[in-house]
Amino acid sequence: MKFAVLTSDIGLFEAIRQRLSADGECQRFDDAAQYLVAASRIPYTAALVDAALGPLDLQGVLARRRGTRSAGALVIGFGTPSWMLDLSFRAGCDDVLPFPVDVAELQTRLAMTLHRRASANAARSEDLLEVGVYQLDRGRDTVAVGGIEVELTAREFALAWLLFSAPDMRVSRARIASLIWRSDEASAARSIEQHVYLLRNRLGLRGEHGLVLRAVYGGGYCLGARPQRSLSPVRSTRATGVASHTQSLPEVSRD
């Protein structure tokens, strides 16, 4: 890991560097301007900002993080006077240590903040699905197609999540009825068909974006890649026609 330490106090920097030597590499910057130049090339894990530099340098570091697509470096203020504590948290710091500086506490706070981010990222990854140009976010109940969000109802999203969770697998109507409608297949059949029709239209699941949502033999639906057109000569399918209609897709596990 690489840590950016913004401070003009060389003695304090050396104390921090020695304390964090087992955790990663520290690099010192005199101010936010120096840090911003380096951060455009180097992915720092955290930026530790000495409050003695003043609030403008802290705000400069935080502004860069807000301008990036990724979560960016953690930002921890240290040596913070009482009048800056609330300001630092409101500005977006991940943590703030008061004055005077306790290097051991800084190491502990940094470790705890890194652990919180790792836990949040792990939980977040379980709420995201990406299949082709489709991105599903269960935390926000949204679907984006090629980066453009499409508005869905809660039930439409639940159905989309179930289908996108099992591409190329048959998801039976009975399973859909049980998990989403909390009903039996016969009672929910009509509503399921309507929702499938709406998903095809709203998400372009007729092959417009490479995926097709189709009804399959045996009762259910399968989300799969758009079939490629064959340029080979047409052959008789009389002998194989029955087999092609009776072959079933693997079904989603009920576990």
GROMACS elastic network, one bead per residue, 0.5 to 0.9 nm:
[ bonds ]
;  ai    aj funct       b0    kb
    1    23     6  0.69307   500
    1    25     6  0.62857   500
    1    26     6  0.86832   500
    1    44     6  0.72711   500
    1    45     6  0.59766   500
    1    46     6  0.85732   500
    2    23     6  0.88013   500
    2    24     6  0.56021   500
    2    26     6  0.59717   500
    2    27     6  0.76201   500
    2    42     6  0.85380   500
    2    43     6  0.75905   500
    2    44     6  0.50541   500
    2    45     6  0.55369   500
    2    46     6  0.71880   500
    3    20     6  0.89296   500
    3    24     6  0.69383   500
    3    25     6  0.60080   500
    3    27     6  0.62979   500
    3    28     6  0.86600   500
    3    44     6  0.56751   500
    3    45     6  0.58124   500
    3    46     6  0.51175   500
    3    47     6  0.59327   500
    3    48     6  0.73065   500
    3    73     6  0.88647   500
    4    25     6  0.85720   500
    4    26     6  0.58629   500
    4    27     6  0.50834   500
    4    28     6  0.60708   500
    4    29     6  0.71698   500
    4    35     6  0.74208   500
    4    39     6  0.87654   500
    4    44     6  0.65181   500
    4    45     6  0.80322   500
    4    46     6  0.62907   500
    4    48     6  0.60703   500
    4    49     6  0.82348   500
    5    13     6  0.70907   500
    5    16     6  0.84461   500
    5    17     6  0.87393   500
    5    26     6  0.66350   500
    5    27     6  0.59381   500
    5    29     6  0.61569   500
    5    30     6  0.86541   500
    5    35     6  0.87430   500
    5    46     6  0.84860   500
    5    47     6  0.59252   500
    5    49     6  0.60822   500
    5    50     6  0.77435   500
    6    13     6  0.84867   500
    6    27     6  0.84401   500
    6    28     6  0.58170   500
    6    30     6  0.58197   500
    6    31     6  0.59016   500
    6    32     6  0.71142   500
    6    35     6  0.75093   500
    6    47     6  0.73135   500
    6    48     6  0.60814   500
    6    50     6  0.58767   500
    6    53     6  0.80457   500
    6    57     6  0.87715   500
    7    10     6  0.73899   500
    7    12     6  0.79569   500
    7    13     6  0.69302   500
    7    28     6  0.68683   500
    7    29     6  0.62523   500
    7    30     6  0.54662   500
    7    31     6  0.68955   500
    7    48     6  0.85151   500
    7    49     6  0.66684   500
    7    50     6  0.52365   500
    7    51     6  0.83380   500
    7    52     6  0.75963   500
    7    53     6  0.67985   500
    8    11     6  0.89976   500
    8    12     6  0.85971   500
    8    13     6  0.81906   500
    8    28     6  0.83964   500
    8    29     6  0.74690   500
    8    30     6  0.51068   500
    8    31     6  0.76842   500
    8    50     6  0.82808   500
    8    52     6  0.84088   500
    8    53     6  0.75987   500
    9    12     6  0.53706   500
    9    13     6  0.62786   500
    9    14     6  0.88419   500
    9    30     6  0.86320   500
    9    50     6  0.88383   500
   10    14     6  0.62305   500
   10    15     6  0.87302   500
   10    28     6  0.84194   500
   11    14     6  0.52099   500
   11    15     6  0.64248   500
   11    16     6  0.88127   500
   12    15     6  0.51328   500
   12    16     6  0.63062   500
   12    17     6  0.85812   500
   12   101     6  0.87758   500
   12   103     6  0.86603   500
   13    16     6  0.51004   500
   13    17     6  0.59788   500
   13    18     6  0.85763   500
   13    26     6  0.86405   500
   13    27     6  0.88021   500
   13    28     6  0.69933   500
   14    18     6  0.60789   500
   14    19     6  0.84585   500
   15    18     6  0.53463   500
   15    19     6  0.61890   500
   15    20     6  0.87065   500
   15   103     6  0.71344   500
   16    19     6  0.50741   500
   16    20     6  0.61231   500
   16    21     6  0.83945   500
   16    26     6  0.81745   500
   16   103     6  0.60740   500
   16   104     6  0.85940   500
   16   106     6  0.83211   500
   16   107     6  0.82195   500
   17    20     6  0.52717   500
   17    21     6  0.58177   500
   17    24     6  0.87997   500
   17    25     6  0.74922   500
   17    26     6  0.56652   500
   17    27     6  0.82052   500
   18    21     6  0.51005   500
   18    22     6  0.82617   500
   18    26     6  0.89598   500
   19    22     6  0.75603   500
   19    23     6  0.84957   500
   19   103     6  0.71361   500
   19   104     6  0.72471   500
   19   107     6  0.72072   500
   20    23     6  0.51366   500
   20    24     6  0.62063   500
   20    25     6  0.74864   500
   20    26     6  0.75885   500
   20   107     6  0.67545   500
   21    24     6  0.55634   500
   21    25     6  0.63185   500
   21    26     6  0.76869   500
   22    25     6  0.83622   500
   28    35     6  0.84928   500
   29    32     6  0.73860   500
   29    33     6  0.85957   500
   29    34     6  0.59596   500
   29    35     6  0.58818   500
   30    33     6  0.83008   500
   30    34     6  0.67627   500
   30    35     6  0.80430   500
   30    53     6  0.84580   500
   31    34     6  0.57191   500
   31    35     6  0.65962   500
   31    36     6  0.89379   500
   31    49     6  0.89246   500
   31    53     6  0.71037   500
   31    57     6  0.63838   500
   32    36     6  0.60110   500
   32    37     6  0.87294   500
   32    49     6  0.88204   500
   32    53     6  0.89341   500
   32    56     6  0.84278   500
   32    58     6  0.72674   500
   32    59     6  0.87157   500
   32    60     6  0.60592   500
   32    61     6  0.60931   500
   33    36     6  0.52738   500
   33    37     6  0.66003   500
   33    57     6  0.79317   500
   33    60     6  0.79003   500
   33    61     6  0.87064   500
   34    37     6  0.54691   500
   34    38     6  0.66233   500
   34    39     6  0.87390   500
   35    38     6  0.52395   500
   35    39     6  0.59166   500
   35    40     6  0.86728   500
   35    47     6  0.88331   500
   35    61     6  0.78493   500
   36    39     6  0.50210   500
   36    40     6  0.63529   500
   36    60     6  0.82049   500
   36    61     6  0.71868   500
   36    64     6  0.74625   500
   37    40     6  0.56063   500
   37    41     6  0.74974   500
   38    41     6  0.55645   500
   38    42     6  0.59953   500
   38    43     6  0.88655   500
   39    43     6  0.62506   500
   39    44     6  0.67673   500
   39    64     6  0.89797   500
   40    43     6  0.77397   500
   43    46     6  0.89378   500
   43    72     6  0.79340   500
   43    73     6  0.74603   500
   44    47     6  0.70494   500
   44    72     6  0.79873   500
   44    73     6  0.57196   500
   44    74     6  0.84309   500
   45    72     6  0.77227   500
   45    74     6  0.63645   500
   45   114     6  0.86943   500
   46    72     6  0.83221   500
   46    75     6  0.57969   500
   46    76     6  0.75101   500
   46   110     6  0.83225   500
   46   114     6  0.87160   500
   47    61     6  0.79014   500
   47    73     6  0.62358   500
   47    74     6  0.59790   500
   47    76     6  0.63641   500
   47    77     6  0.84122   500
   48    74     6  0.81992   500
   48    75     6  0.59976   500
   48    77     6  0.58554   500
   48    78     6  0.70581   500
   49    52     6  0.86081   500
   49    53     6  0.79242   500
   49    57     6  0.81229   500
   49    58     6  0.65186   500
   49    61     6  0.84816   500
   49    75     6  0.72857   500
   49    76     6  0.61688   500
   49    78     6  0.61606   500
   49    79     6  0.86617   500
   50    53     6  0.59461   500
   50    54     6  0.79930   500
   50    58     6  0.82896   500
   50    76     6  0.87643   500
   50    77     6  0.59995   500
   50    78     6  0.52254   500
   50    79     6  0.60014   500
   50    80     6  0.74418   500
   51    54     6  0.54681   500
   51    55     6  0.69373   500
   51    57     6  0.85781   500
   51    58     6  0.75248   500
   51    77     6  0.62574   500
   51    78     6  0.59385   500
   51    79     6  0.55406   500
   51    80     6  0.50388   500
   51    81     6  0.75291   500
   51    84     6  0.81311   500
   51    99     6  0.87502   500
   52    55     6  0.84958   500
   52    78     6  0.87443   500
   52    79     6  0.70639   500
   52    80     6  0.75101   500
   52    81     6  0.87361   500
   53    56     6  0.79204   500
   53    57     6  0.63794   500
   53    58     6  0.79093   500
   54    57     6  0.60204   500
   54    58     6  0.69686   500
   55    58     6  0.50989   500
   55    59     6  0.61037   500
   55    60     6  0.85926   500
   55    84     6  0.78836   500
   55    87     6  0.85137   500
   55    88     6  0.79472   500
   56    59     6  0.50715   500
   56    60     6  0.61413   500
   56    61     6  0.87983   500
   57    61     6  0.64331   500
   57    62     6  0.87531   500
   58    61     6  0.53028   500
   58    62     6  0.63544   500
   58    63     6  0.86255   500
   58    75     6  0.86708   500
   58    77     6  0.77195   500
   58    88     6  0.79471   500
   58    91     6  0.86014   500
   58    93     6  0.87233   500
   59    62     6  0.50411   500
   59    63     6  0.59226   500
   59    64     6  0.86837   500
   59    88     6  0.85705   500
   59    91     6  0.70237   500
   59    92     6  0.87871   500
   60    63     6  0.50930   500
   60    64     6  0.64946   500
   60    65     6  0.89827   500
   61    64     6  0.54663   500
   61    65     6  0.67634   500
   61    75     6  0.77520   500
   62    65     6  0.52020   500
   62    66     6  0.63921   500
   62    67     6  0.87855   500
   62    75     6  0.72111   500
   62    91     6  0.74500   500
   62    92     6  0.68210   500
   62    93     6  0.74273   500
   63    66     6  0.51726   500
   63    67     6  0.63507   500
   64    67     6  0.51034   500
   64    68     6  0.67076   500
   64    72     6  0.85091   500
   65    68     6  0.54547   500
   65    69     6  0.84006   500
   65    70     6  0.81689   500
   65    71     6  0.71748   500
   65    72     6  0.53724   500
   65    73     6  0.69459   500
   65    74     6  0.86745   500
   65    75     6  0.88647   500
   66    69     6  0.79209   500
   66    70     6  0.89460   500
   66    71     6  0.82786   500
   66    72     6  0.81107   500
   67    70     6  0.89934   500
   68    71     6  0.73173   500
   68    72     6  0.67523   500
   69    72     6  0.78777   500
   70    73     6  0.89774   500
   71    74     6  0.81547   500
   72    75     6  0.89732   500
   74    93     6  0.77657   500
   74    94     6  0.62904   500
   74    95     6  0.86975   500
   74   110     6  0.87954   500
   74   113     6  0.79384   500
   74   114     6  0.78853   500
   74   117     6  0.88019   500
   75    92     6  0.80989   500
   75    93     6  0.52937   500
   75    94     6  0.55443   500
   75    95     6  0.70881   500
   75    96     6  0.87028   500
   76    93     6  0.57690   500
   76    94     6  0.57522   500
   76    96     6  0.55483   500
   76    97     6  0.76655   500
   76   106     6  0.88014   500
   76   109     6  0.87080   500
   76   110     6  0.76821   500
   76   113     6  0.89660   500
   77    80     6  0.66525   500
   77    85     6  0.89217   500
   77    88     6  0.73258   500
   77    93     6  0.68958   500
   77    94     6  0.83507   500
   77    95     6  0.65453   500
   77    97     6  0.60777   500
   77    98     6  0.83436   500
   78    81     6  0.89488   500
   78    95     6  0.86076   500
   78    96     6  0.57985   500
   78    98     6  0.61199   500
   78    99     6  0.70824   500
   78   100     6  0.84530   500
   78   101     6  0.64927   500
   78   102     6  0.87422   500
   78   106     6  0.75739   500
   79    96     6  0.83338   500
   79    97     6  0.60337   500
   79    98     6  0.50834   500
   79   100     6  0.54293   500
   79   102     6  0.83374   500
   80    83     6  0.81110   500
   80    84     6  0.61153   500
   80    85     6  0.62690   500
   80    88     6  0.84869   500
   80    96     6  0.70697   500
   80    97     6  0.60434   500
   80   100     6  0.77273   500
   80   101     6  0.82698   500
   81    84     6  0.55170   500
   81    85     6  0.66072   500
   81    97     6  0.89609   500
   81    98     6  0.59200   500
   81    99     6  0.54510   500
   81   100     6  0.82614   500
   82    85     6  0.53888   500
   82    86     6  0.80016   500
   82    98     6  0.68802   500
   82    99     6  0.77403   500
   83    86     6  0.71178   500
   83    87     6  0.76103   500
   84    87     6  0.50775   500
   84    88     6  0.59135   500
   84    89     6  0.86696   500
   84    98     6  0.89076   500
   85    88     6  0.52833   500
   85    89     6  0.64817   500
   85    90     6  0.87113   500
   85    96     6  0.68470   500
   85    97     6  0.81445   500
   85    98     6  0.72097   500
   86    89     6  0.53140   500
   86    90     6  0.61142   500
   86    91     6  0.85101   500
   87    90     6  0.51619   500
   87    91     6  0.60214   500
   87    92     6  0.88237   500
   88    91     6  0.51070   500
   88    92     6  0.66377   500
   88    93     6  0.58683   500
   88    95     6  0.84682   500
   88    96     6  0.69961   500
   89    92     6  0.53356   500
   89    93     6  0.51189   500
   89    94     6  0.73177   500
   89    95     6  0.71212   500
   89    96     6  0.70348   500
   90    93     6  0.73859   500
   92    95     6  0.86722   500
   93    96     6  0.67519   500
   94   113     6  0.71347   500
   95   109     6  0.74853   500
   95   110     6  0.82446   500
   95   113     6  0.74249   500
   96   109     6  0.87851   500
   97   100     6  0.84971   500
   97   101     6  0.73292   500
   97   102     6  0.83296   500
   97   105     6  0.82523   500
   97   106     6  0.71843   500
   97   109     6  0.83768   500
   98   101     6  0.68847   500
   98   102     6  0.87947   500
   99   102     6  0.81893   500
  101   104     6  0.89916   500
  101   105     6  0.82940   500
  101   106     6  0.78400   500
  102   105     6  0.53139   500
  102   106     6  0.62363   500
  102   107     6  0.88756   500
  103   107     6  0.63380   500
  103   108     6  0.87439   500
  104   107     6  0.52073   500
  104   108     6  0.64098   500
  104   109     6  0.87409   500
  105   109     6  0.60336   500
  105   110     6  0.84263   500
  106   109     6  0.51549   500
  106   110     6  0.60467   500
  106   111     6  0.86106   500
  107   110     6  0.51382   500
  107   111     6  0.62457   500
  107   112     6  0.87117   500
  108   111     6  0.51736   500
  108   112     6  0.62436   500
  108   113     6  0.86351   500
  109   112     6  0.51020   500
  109   113     6  0.60819   500
  109   114     6  0.85783   500
  110   113     6  0.51382   500
  110   114     6  0.61619   500
  110   115     6  0.85840   500
  111   114     6  0.51839   500
  111   115     6  0.61921   500
  111   116     6  0.87200   500
  112   115     6  0.50518   500
  112   116     6  0.62238   500
  112   117     6  0.87510   500
  113   116     6  0.51033   500
  113   117     6  0.63352   500
  113   118     6  0.86911   500
  114   117     6  0.52293   500
  114   118     6  0.62221   500
  114   119     6  0.86830   500
  115   118     6  0.50983   500
  115   119     6  0.61668   500
  115   120     6  0.85595   500
  116   119     6  0.51803   500
  116   120     6  0.61184   500
  116   121     6  0.85885   500
  117   120     6  0.50266   500
  117   121     6  0.60486   500
  117   122     6  0.85571   500
  118   121     6  0.51302   500
  118   122     6  0.61850   500
  118   123     6  0.86946   500
  119   122     6  0.51511   500
  119   123     6  0.62750   500
  119   124     6  0.84982   500
  120   123     6  0.51942   500
  120   124     6  0.59635   500
  120   125     6  0.86279   500
  121   125     6  0.61093   500
  121   126     6  0.88632   500
  122   125     6  0.53078   500
  122   126     6  0.68670   500
  123   126     6  0.55011   500
  123   127     6  0.71101   500
  124   127     6  0.53403   500
  124   128     6  0.68635   500
  124   139     6  0.77458   500
  125   128     6  0.53760   500
  125   129     6  0.81588   500
  126   129     6  0.79853   500
  126   138     6  0.84787   500
  127   136     6  0.79602   500
  127   137     6  0.57600   500
  127   139     6  0.57667   500
  127   140     6  0.88556   500
  128   135     6  0.72007   500
  128   136     6  0.56608   500
  128   138     6  0.62519   500
  128   139     6  0.78549   500
  129   134     6  0.80013   500
  129   135     6  0.56876   500
  129   137     6  0.66422   500
  129   138     6  0.82611   500
  129   161     6  0.81310   500
  129   164     6  0.75782   500
  129   165     6  0.74147   500
  130   133     6  0.73094   500
  130   134     6  0.56274   500
  130   136     6  0.63420   500
  130   137     6  0.89106   500
  130   164     6  0.83854   500
  131   134     6  0.52272   500
  131   135     6  0.66043   500
  131   136     6  0.85586   500
  131   164     6  0.71973   500
  131   165     6  0.89954   500
  131   167     6  0.83709   500
  132   135     6  0.80355   500
  132   146     6  0.87424   500
  132   209     6  0.81117   500
  132   210     6  0.75736   500
  132   211     6  0.80828   500
  133   144     6  0.80076   500
  133   145     6  0.56668   500
  133   147     6  0.77449   500
  133   209     6  0.70906   500
  133   210     6  0.83844   500
  134   143     6  0.69509   500
  134   144     6  0.57545   500
  134   146     6  0.63811   500
  134   147     6  0.79865   500
  134   203     6  0.86459   500
  134   209     6  0.86811   500
  135   142     6  0.82491   500
  135   143     6  0.56913   500
  135   144     6  0.51379   500
  135   145     6  0.65931   500
  135   146     6  0.80187   500
  135   147     6  0.78145   500
  135   149     6  0.89502   500
  136   140     6  0.87972   500
  136   141     6  0.74742   500
  136   142     6  0.59172   500
  136   144     6  0.65099   500
  136   145     6  0.89412   500
  136   157     6  0.86684   500
  136   160     6  0.84573   500
  136   161     6  0.71621   500
  136   164     6  0.84480   500
  137   140     6  0.56079   500
  137   141     6  0.56646   500
  137   142     6  0.53176   500
  137   143     6  0.64080   500
  137   144     6  0.84531   500
  137   161     6  0.88924   500
  138   142     6  0.67785   500
  138   143     6  0.87056   500
  138   157     6  0.84347   500
  138   158     6  0.87280   500
  138   161     6  0.78239   500
  139   142     6  0.80744   500
  140   143     6  0.89236   500
  141   152     6  0.80725   500
  141   153     6  0.86635   500
  141   154     6  0.71538   500
  141   157     6  0.63806   500
  141   158     6  0.82674   500
  142   149     6  0.67784   500
  142   150     6  0.70645   500
  142   151     6  0.69537   500
  142   152     6  0.71975   500
  142   157     6  0.72135   500
  143   147     6  0.89858   500
  143   148     6  0.82199   500
  143   149     6  0.56276   500
  143   150     6  0.56972   500
  143   151     6  0.73793   500
  143   152     6  0.77424   500
  143   157     6  0.76481   500
  143   160     6  0.86031   500
  143   203     6  0.83946   500
  144   147     6  0.52506   500
  144   150     6  0.58369   500
  144   151     6  0.88894   500
  144   203     6  0.86689   500
  145   148     6  0.51822   500
  145   149     6  0.62870   500
  145   150     6  0.71478   500
  145   203     6  0.70607   500
  145   204     6  0.86477   500
  145   209     6  0.83465   500
  146   149     6  0.83545   500
  146   209     6  0.86624   500
  150   202     6  0.71798   500
  150   203     6  0.72824   500
  151   157     6  0.89930   500
  151   202     6  0.83713   500
  152   155     6  0.79689   500
  152   156     6  0.57326   500
  152   157     6  0.58682   500
  152   199     6  0.85687   500
  152   202     6  0.82538   500
  153   156     6  0.51070   500
  153   157     6  0.61565   500
  153   158     6  0.86013   500
  154   157     6  0.52013   500
  154   158     6  0.62091   500
  154   159     6  0.87374   500
  155   159     6  0.62152   500
  155   160     6  0.85586   500
  155   180     6  0.71118   500
  155   181     6  0.83385   500
  155   195     6  0.82364   500
  156   159     6  0.51764   500
  156   160     6  0.61474   500
  156   161     6  0.86204   500
  156   195     6  0.63396   500
  156   196     6  0.82280   500
  156   198     6  0.81074   500
  156   199     6  0.69873   500
  157   161     6  0.60393   500
  157   162     6  0.85726   500
  157   199     6  0.88539   500
  158   161     6  0.51445   500
  158   162     6  0.62887   500
  158   163     6  0.87733   500
  158   180     6  0.68311   500
  159   162     6  0.51771   500
  159   163     6  0.63034   500
  159   164     6  0.86005   500
  159   176     6  0.74555   500
  159   180     6  0.70720   500
  159   192     6  0.89004   500
  159   195     6  0.79989   500
  159   196     6  0.81019   500
  159   199     6  0.86020   500
  160   163     6  0.52156   500
  160   164     6  0.59554   500
  160   165     6  0.83207   500
  160   196     6  0.87852   500
  160   199     6  0.73777   500
  161   164     6  0.52223   500
  161   165     6  0.58817   500
  161   166     6  0.88028   500
  162   165     6  0.52340   500
  162   166     6  0.68612   500
  162   171     6  0.82335   500
  162   176     6  0.80822   500
  163   166     6  0.55050   500
  163   167     6  0.65813   500
  163   169     6  0.83952   500
  163   170     6  0.87459   500
  163   171     6  0.70463   500
  163   213     6  0.86751   500
  163   221     6  0.80215   500
  163   222     6  0.71995   500
  163   223     6  0.63349   500
  164   167     6  0.55651   500
  164   223     6  0.69247   500
  166   169     6  0.55034   500
  166   170     6  0.79322   500
  166   171     6  0.77944   500
  166   222     6  0.82654   500
  166   223     6  0.76400   500
  166   252     6  0.68391   500
  167   170     6  0.83188   500
  167   222     6  0.69547   500
  167   223     6  0.51864   500
  167   224     6  0.57971   500
  167   225     6  0.86758   500
  168   222     6  0.58946   500
  168   223     6  0.55842   500
  168   225     6  0.78953   500
  168   249     6  0.78233   500
  168   250     6  0.80593   500
  169   221     6  0.81798   500
  169   222     6  0.56568   500
  169   223     6  0.71288   500
  169   224     6  0.80788   500
  169   249     6  0.62437   500
  169   250     6  0.54404   500
  169   251     6  0.54380   500
  169   252     6  0.59747   500
  170   215     6  0.88734   500
  170   216     6  0.72791   500
  170   218     6  0.88862   500
  170   219     6  0.86213   500
  170   220     6  0.62256   500
  170   221     6  0.55525   500
  170   223     6  0.79471   500
  170   248     6  0.82855   500
  170   249     6  0.56624   500
  170   250     6  0.58688   500
  170   252     6  0.61572   500
  171   174     6  0.84485   500
  171   175     6  0.67849   500
  171   176     6  0.71894   500
  171   219     6  0.84420   500
  171   220     6  0.53785   500
  171   221     6  0.53688   500
  171   222     6  0.62762   500
  171   223     6  0.89096   500
  171   250     6  0.88349   500
  171   251     6  0.59744   500
  171   252     6  0.57524   500
  172   175     6  0.52385   500
  172   176     6  0.64080   500
  172   177     6  0.86551   500
  172   218     6  0.79428   500
  172   219     6  0.58108   500
  172   221     6  0.64251   500
  172   222     6  0.88235   500
  172   251     6  0.73924   500
  172   252     6  0.80134   500
  173   177     6  0.59718   500
  173   178     6  0.84667   500
  173   185     6  0.61368   500
  173   188     6  0.86105   500
  173   189     6  0.72681   500
  173   192     6  0.76823   500
  173   219     6  0.61796   500
  173   221     6  0.74283   500
  174   177     6  0.51253   500
  174   178     6  0.61472   500
  174   179     6  0.86687   500
  174   183     6  0.86813   500
  174   184     6  0.65870   500
  174   186     6  0.83753   500
  174   188     6  0.88378   500
  174   189     6  0.86963   500
  174   219     6  0.83410   500
  174   220     6  0.79031   500
  175   178     6  0.51109   500
  175   179     6  0.60607   500
  175   180     6  0.83006   500
  175   184     6  0.88366   500
  175   185     6  0.79978   500
  175   220     6  0.87141   500
  175   252     6  0.89581   500
  175   254     6  0.79059   500
  176   179     6  0.53685   500
  176   180     6  0.57174   500
  176   181     6  0.70766   500
  176   182     6  0.85878   500
  176   185     6  0.79943   500
  176   188     6  0.88759   500
  176   192     6  0.78506   500
  176   220     6  0.85124   500
  177   180     6  0.56913   500
  177   182     6  0.59757   500
  177   183     6  0.53732   500
  177   184     6  0.57346   500
  177   185     6  0.53528   500
  177   186     6  0.86301   500
  177   187     6  0.83269   500
  177   188     6  0.59013   500
  177   189     6  0.75992   500
  177   192     6  0.75255   500
  178   181     6  0.58734   500
  178   183     6  0.52741   500
  178   184     6  0.61716   500
  178   185     6  0.74875   500
  179   182     6  0.57232   500
  179   183     6  0.81411   500
  180   183     6  0.80859   500
  181   184     6  0.80706   500
  181   188     6  0.67572   500
  181   191     6  0.89685   500
  181   192     6  0.85316   500
  182   188     6  0.88047   500
  183   186     6  0.84015   500
  183   187     6  0.66185   500
  183   188     6  0.64039   500
  184   187     6  0.56118   500
  184   188     6  0.63705   500
  184   189     6  0.84523   500
  185   188     6  0.53004   500
  185   189     6  0.55898   500
  185   192     6  0.89735   500
  186   189     6  0.53620   500
  186   190     6  0.82063   500
  187   190     6  0.75803   500
  187   191     6  0.84799   500
  188   191     6  0.54385   500
  188   192     6  0.60223   500
  188   193     6  0.86993   500
  189   192     6  0.51683   500
  189   193     6  0.62892   500
  189   194     6  0.87890   500
  190   193     6  0.52713   500
  190   194     6  0.64299   500
  190   195     6  0.88626   500
  191   194     6  0.50986   500
  191   195     6  0.62635   500
  191   196     6  0.86485   500
  192   195     6  0.51559   500
  192   196     6  0.61385   500
  192   197     6  0.85775   500
  193   196     6  0.51390   500
  193   197     6  0.61783   500
  193   198     6  0.86908   500
  194   197     6  0.51074   500
  194   198     6  0.62906   500
  194   199     6  0.87304   500
  195   198     6  0.50114   500
  195   199     6  0.61424   500
  195   200     6  0.86263   500
  196   199     6  0.51004   500
  196   200     6  0.62497   500
  196   201     6  0.87571   500
  196   213     6  0.81105   500
  196   214     6  0.89920   500
  196   221     6  0.87406   500
  197   200     6  0.52525   500
  197   201     6  0.64835   500
  197   202     6  0.87786   500
  198   201     6  0.51737   500
  198   202     6  0.59793   500
  198   203     6  0.82808   500
  199   202     6  0.51800   500
  199   203     6  0.56337   500
  199   204     6  0.76164   500
  199   205     6  0.71157   500
  199   213     6  0.85685   500
  200   203     6  0.56670   500
  200   204     6  0.54536   500
  200   206     6  0.61297   500
  200   212     6  0.79778   500
  200   213     6  0.66335   500
  200   214     6  0.89636   500
  201   204     6  0.53210   500
  201   205     6  0.67301   500
  201   206     6  0.77355   500
  202   205     6  0.79174   500
  203   206     6  0.86724   500
  203   208     6  0.89474   500
  203   209     6  0.86988   500
  204   207     6  0.67388   500
  204   208     6  0.54991   500
  204   209     6  0.65004   500
  204   210     6  0.89416   500
  204   211     6  0.80363   500
  204   212     6  0.82001   500
  205   208     6  0.65422   500
  205   209     6  0.71298   500
  205   210     6  0.78851   500
  205   211     6  0.55513   500
  205   213     6  0.54728   500
  205   214     6  0.86320   500
  205   223     6  0.83198   500
  206   209     6  0.80116   500
  206   210     6  0.81937   500
  206   211     6  0.67134   500
  206   213     6  0.65019   500
  206   214     6  0.82224   500
  206   226     6  0.78661   500
  207   213     6  0.83007   500
  207   225     6  0.76577   500
  207   226     6  0.52822   500
  207   227     6  0.84689   500
  208   211     6  0.71799   500
  208   212     6  0.82189   500
  208   226     6  0.85736   500
  209   212     6  0.84798   500
  209   226     6  0.85419   500
  210   224     6  0.84666   500
  210   225     6  0.57718   500
  210   226     6  0.52869   500
  210   227     6  0.88092   500
  211   223     6  0.67759   500
  211   224     6  0.55005   500
  211   226     6  0.51381   500
  211   227     6  0.88867   500
  212   222     6  0.80665   500
  212   223     6  0.57340   500
  212   224     6  0.54548   500
  212   225     6  0.59601   500
  212   226     6  0.54545   500
  212   227     6  0.84527   500
  213   221     6  0.68132   500
  213   222     6  0.57539   500
  213   224     6  0.65733   500
  213   225     6  0.87844   500
  214   220     6  0.85856   500
  214   221     6  0.55762   500
  214   222     6  0.55503   500
  214   223     6  0.65667   500
  214   224     6  0.80968   500
  215   219     6  0.73144   500
  215   220     6  0.58142   500
  215   222     6  0.64507   500
  216   219     6  0.61401   500
  216   220     6  0.57066   500
  216   221     6  0.54863   500
  216   222     6  0.66091   500
  216   248     6  0.78969   500
  216   249     6  0.79605   500
  217   220     6  0.73249   500
  217   221     6  0.86599   500
  217   245     6  0.70778   500
  217   246     6  0.71589   500
  217   247     6  0.80400   500
  217   248     6  0.65202   500
  217   249     6  0.83101   500
  218   246     6  0.84895   500
  218   248     6  0.70502   500
  218   249     6  0.88457   500
  222   249     6  0.83241   500
  224   227     6  0.85431   500
  225   228     6  0.87233   500
  227   230     6  0.89104   500
  230   233     6  0.83967   500
  231   234     6  0.86476   500
  232   235     6  0.87859   500
  234   237     6  0.88945   500
  236   239     6  0.74926   500
  236   240     6  0.83435   500
  236   241     6  0.89506   500
  237   240     6  0.51429   500
  237   241     6  0.52203   500
  237   242     6  0.88418   500
  238   241     6  0.53312   500
  238   242     6  0.79290   500
  239   242     6  0.73761   500
  239   243     6  0.83110   500
  240   243     6  0.53353   500
  240   244     6  0.62769   500
  240   245     6  0.89164   500
  241   244     6  0.52386   500
  241   245     6  0.65290   500
  241   246     6  0.88547   500
  242   245     6  0.53597   500
  242   246     6  0.62590   500
  242   247     6  0.86247   500
  243   246     6  0.52014   500
  243   247     6  0.59360   500
  244   247     6  0.55803   500
  244   248     6  0.87596   500
  245   248     6  0.79490   500
  248   251     6  0.85135   500
  250   253     6  0.89901   500
  251   254     6  0.87287   500
  252   255     6  0.86969   500
